[in-house]
Amino acid sequence: MKRSVFLGTLAGAALLAGYASAATLDDVKARGVLNCGVNTGLTGFGAPDATGNYTGFDVAICKAVAAAVLGDASKVKYTPTTGETRFTALASGEVDMLARNSTWTYSRDNDLKLDFVAVNYYDGQGFMVKKDLGVASAKELDGATVCIQTGTTTELNLADFFKENNITYTPVTVADDAEAQRQYVAGACDAFTTDASGLAATRATLPDAENHIILPEIISKEPLGPVVRHGDNNWGDIVRWTFYALVAAEEMGITSANVEEVAGSTQNPEVKRLLGLEGDLGAMMGLDKDWGKRAIAASGNYGEIFAANIGESTPIGLARGLNALWTQGGLQYAPPFR
Amino acid sequence: MAYVAEAPKESFRLSMLIYDTRFRSITIQVIVLILALLFVGWLTDNTIKNLAAKDKDINFSFLWNRAGYDIDQQLIPYTNDSTHGRAAVVGLLNTLVVAFFGCILATIIGVFAGVLRLSNNWLVARIMTVYVEIFRNVPLLLWIILAFTVFSETRPEPKDYKITAPMVELVKQKMTEEGETLPPDFKVTPRMVSSYADELEAAGIEPPQTEIFFGTVAVTNRGSNIPMPLLSRPLGGFEVAGVPISFSVLAVFALLAASIFVSRKLSRRAAAIQEETGVRPVIWWKNLAIIVLPVSLLLWAMGLHWEIPGFATDEFGVSKGFNIVGGINVAHSFTALLIALSLYTGAYIAEAVRGGILAISRGQTEAAYALGLRPGKTMRLVILPQALRVIIPPLISQYLNLTKNTTLGMAISYLDLKGTLGGITLNQTGRELECMLLMMLIYLILSLIISSLMNVFNTAMKLKER
C-alpha cells in the first residue's frame, strides 16, 4: 500500500510538471484576471497614481489586452517588477505579460526565451546632469560618477560608450528608478543614465526640473515593447495584435470617444474588420468579434494614450518623434488587418 | 541422561526486518535513505523537465563570455572586457575583504563590550548593555541602510571641495595686499585657500571643504579618499592569471614574519630566564625594535611615499574634473557595510564573551587576586584564556553569520559575490539556476573553510586532558 501511495505521488508530480506550460489564454480566461508586470514606478509609463491605481503609457497596453481578452479593462492585476526581477517573473509564470519599458535585444529574445511582440516606444539611452555641473555633452563626462539601474541594457551601453570614447567613469549601481533618482538628487552621482523617455519622466517629477538638463547624446537604440513568454504563439499574437489594433485605430482616426459612432457609420472594410463588423478576425486568435472595439475603447488609440500619459501637454512633455505614425514621418506602422 | 535440546534453527523471515529489534533500526534507516534519495532525484528530474519545457538547459559556458559591465571596487584588475567568471571572482574578493575586516573588527568590539558589560562601573556596564540590546534587536539590514544613509546624506559633495577661479583670484589679491610679490604662474594650494576662509566668506564666496587629517583624507558623500602608499623603487613582480603579485609586498611580509619569529624567540628566552632567576628581563623595547626597524628600513630603501588624494588642478590651482582623484577611494557602500556588520555581530560576540567569562568560576579570580594580580591582569592572564574555550564555538557561528550576511550589501549597491554573479551576471545572462547554484556552492565552501579553520584553532585552545 505504501508503494502505491508513493507511486501515486510520483505520478502526480509528473503531471504537475506537465501542466506548467498550458496555454496562457486559457489560464487568463479561467482566472478572469490578467497578470501584468509593470514598472515599480516610472511616472507617465507605469506608476500608481494618488489613489493607488496604476496608470501610464505601458499600463494602457495591459488595459487594452484585458479589455480584448476578458471584456473588462479593469480586470488587471499589476505586479510591480524591477529591472532585476521582470524577466524571472515572466518566465516563471507569475505574470502573463510584461508592459514595462524593456528593451528588445537579440539575446533576450533568443537566450532568455522571451518574445518581444511589438515596439510601443522607440527610445534611446541618454544622460541627465545638473545644470551647474557645466557639462554640455556626454563626452565631457570623463571621470564622472554615473548612477545606473542594474540588470538593464543601459548598464552595458554605458560601459561601451565610455570605452568607445576612451574616457572613464565610476558606476553606482542601483536597483530601481526611485533609488537612482534619490542618489542622483543627493549628489551621489554626477550623471544619471537611462532611456531618454525615462529621464524625461524622472526630470518631470523633480521639484527643480529647470536645474537639470538631458544631454543631447543618444548613445543607443532602445526599442521598448511588451514581452511574453517564448513558445505560446497564440498568446503572443493576442498581445501583438491588440497593440497593433491601437496603432491602426490611430491611422484610421478611431478614438475611444468615437469608436461606437464609427462602428455604426463606417463603410471602410478594414475598419469593419478591426471592429468585428465583418469577417471573423477575433475567432482566429480565440477571441470574440468585439475584441478590437473593446481594446480601443479601453484607453483610446495609440496617439491618445501617448498624448494622455507622456505627450507634450503632460509634465513629461515628450514629442512623438520616432513614435509618430509612419504617415507622419515616424516608425509606428501597423500591419494590415485582413 | 541429560537431554540436550537442540538449539532452534535460525531462519530468516522477512517479517524479522520489522519485528526483530536487531534489524529494525537498519530497516528504518535504509527506507529513509531511499526516500531521501528518491526525493533528491525527483527534485533534479522535475527541475530538468521544467527547464526543458521552457526550452532552457543547464549550461555554465556563460562564465567565459565577456561581462560588459563595470565594477567600482575591484581588488584584482577587471574591465568590462573581462569574463563573467572574472567578475564573479572580483565579487568574491569583495565579499572576502569585507568579511575579513568585519570578523576582526567585530571580535575587537565584541571582546571589549563583553568584558565591559561585566564591569563594576555602573555607567559603563549599562552603556554596553544598551549597545548590545539595540544592535541585537534591530534587523541588520536597517543598520546597513542607516550607516549608508548617514554617510551619503551628511557628507558634502565632491564639488564642495573644489577650488574655483574666484577663490584663486581673491587669495592672490589678498596675498598681494599683504605685500607679497607673486610671479605670473603662481599656483594657489588648497592650504592657502583654507587659510583665507574668513576673507572668502566676507567676499560672499563659500570657502571649500577641507580634507581632514592635515589635508590627507577626504570624506565626500560618495566615498572616502585616503592616501595611497607608493614605492619609488619597487622590486618588480610578476603576474598570475592577470593578478599582479609584487615582490615588494612579498618582501615586506617575509621580513615581518622573520622579525616576529625572532621576537618570539626573544620572549621565550626571557621566559626561560624568569623561570631560572625569578626576574624577567625587560624586553618590550627590544621586541618593538626588532619588529619595526627592519621593515621601516626596507620601506625607506624602496622609497615609500604617499599619494595624497585631491582634485586635479590647472596651472593656477583651479580644480578640474568631477571627483577627487588619487589615493585609495573607499566607497561608502564598503564602509557602511563593514561598520554595520561589525557592530551587529560584535553585539552577539559580546554576549558570547560575557557568557564565557561568567562560566569561569569565581574562585579563579579570587586565586589570582590572592597571588597579587591586579584586576586588568587577572582578566587578561587568567580569566580570558580560560573563557576562550567557551567562547570559540559560538564565535565560529558568528563568523559564519557575518560572512553570509555580507550578501545584504546588495541593499546599498555593494558589488560582492551576490552583486556580481548573483546580480548583474544573472540579470544579463538570464542563467538564474546556474548562478544561484554556483553562488550557493561558493558560500558553502567558504563557510566550511572558515569553520574548519576555527575548529583547528578550537582544538589547539582546548583543555589538554591526559
Interface residues (C-beta under 8 A of the other chain):
Chain A: F6 L10 A13 A14 A17 G18 A20 S21 G83 E84 F87 T88 A91 S107 R108 D111 L112 K113 L133 L141 D142 G143 A144 T145 T150 G151 T152 E155 L156 L158 A159 D160 K163 Y169 T170 P171 V172 T173 V174 A175 Q183 A186 G187 A188 C189 D190 R229 H230 G231
Chain B: L38 W42 N46 K49 N50 A53 K54 D55 K56 G68 Y69 D70 I71 D72 N80 S152 E153 E157 K159 N221 R222 G321 F322 N323 V325 N329 M410 S413 L415 G419 G423 I424 N427 Q428 T429 G430 E432
